[in-house]
Amino acid sequence: MLRWTAAGAVTTPDTVQMRVEPHFPDRLPAGAPAPSRRIGPAELRDNIRYFTEGLDTPRSRSCRALVLSGHGVATRNDVPDAIALGRKLGIQWVVIHAGSQELPRVDARWMHGRVNRLVVPIHSADDLDTASQLAAACAEADVSVVFAIDLRSKILADLPRIARHLDPLGSTAMVFTWPFPAHQRAAPRAPAPGEWHTPLSDALAVATRTPTLVRGLPACHLRSIAGPMRRTSNRWYVDADHQQRDALLFLPDVVVFHKPDACRFCAHDGDCDGFFSEYLDAGHPPLSPI
């Protein structure tokens, strides 16, 4: 099922992501506006109803996957019951994107039977001990863990060490993600062209037990690195200011990738999102079909 947007046709999502808390310092800045407040407990339940039974019509597509994000989401008292409601209404897959500052307080036991996956952000080597403890707790609760490793400049030197530490923890994947373009003054700095290649290559080489994925970089920039990639799937994006009918589409309302026409002839066109025009304009190599 397709949906027409100003950027052309996009796939109608069957996933909804709800940013339930306004404070989320771990997120990769993109085009989503900063919400003015949190989503309250009643609003959270109402949005879950809307994106499940509310979209179960011949002209729409109900959601089967729910992603909850925002600093504090994994420790909010109303979240377990909201997820239970979603399960009753047809949600089959639940992902929590927790904030790094709340990770020491996360009790994975409540997630058993409710949450399928916990995404754990890794911003520095200082996060490794907490990540180890949480991975063990999630294994006991039958919750899979994905480590989201930020490719911001400040972490590059530690990438091989981080990958070596996380590799034996039994996670589902390590995802290395390039920062989205951001225009905020305090936005994290993306690596300069050529700065990231060696540390990322070394990190992928030491991850021998855990599947790895690289997001945000085009295939042609990764051609000498054995890093699997996958195109970004679309989703509804909800925050306190964009609820139910006013929800955004992740593609293209939040993130816009650039792919020139020549990319249609690339062997990896089906796996590659392209790149961000802001970085190409800043001097990163142009996209070149493989």
Secondary structure, DSSP 8 states (H G I E B T S, - for coil): -EEEETTEEEE--SEEEEE--S--TTS---S----SS---HHHHHHHHHHHTGGG-STTS----EEEEESTTGGG-TTHHHHHHHHHHTT--EEEEE--GGGGGG--GGGGTTT-SEEEEEE-SGGGHHHHHHHHHHHHHTT-EEEEEEE--GGGGGGHHHHHHHHGGG--SEEEEE-------TT------TTTSHHHHHHHHHH--SS-EEEESS-GGGSTTS----------EEEBTTB-GGG-EEIIIII---B--GGGGGSTTTTT---B-HHHHHTT-------
